[in-house]
């Protein structure tokens, strides 16, 4: 059956994106060969949100944290570009950060029970 999930971030500058995940975020990794790094993801969950065309089938990546303000400050201290806007929603607090060479991903502090609480 299913043993895990493999997320892919496509990057115009894969070296810069890999350096970000390795050196800035400190994610553990293995070299799958020739410098092709595969990173260990933090615990994850999968959500399905209703939408219509053309967004149906779209996939997004959000990193989760326990304290968005503290995490933003830590990331900015490491030179990470974090959006100034923080969306305050009933289900969580959300912003975006820039992955060098790969665009933006979400950064999210959930305010609801998470699937990670099921352990």
Buried (B, 14 or more C-beta within 10 A) or exposed (E): EEEEEEEEBEBEEBEEBBBBBBEBBEBEBEEEEEEEBBBEBEEBEEEEEEEEEEEEEEEEBBBBBEEBEEBBEEBEEEEBEBBEEBEEEEEBBBBBBBBBBBEBBBBBBBEEEBEEEEE
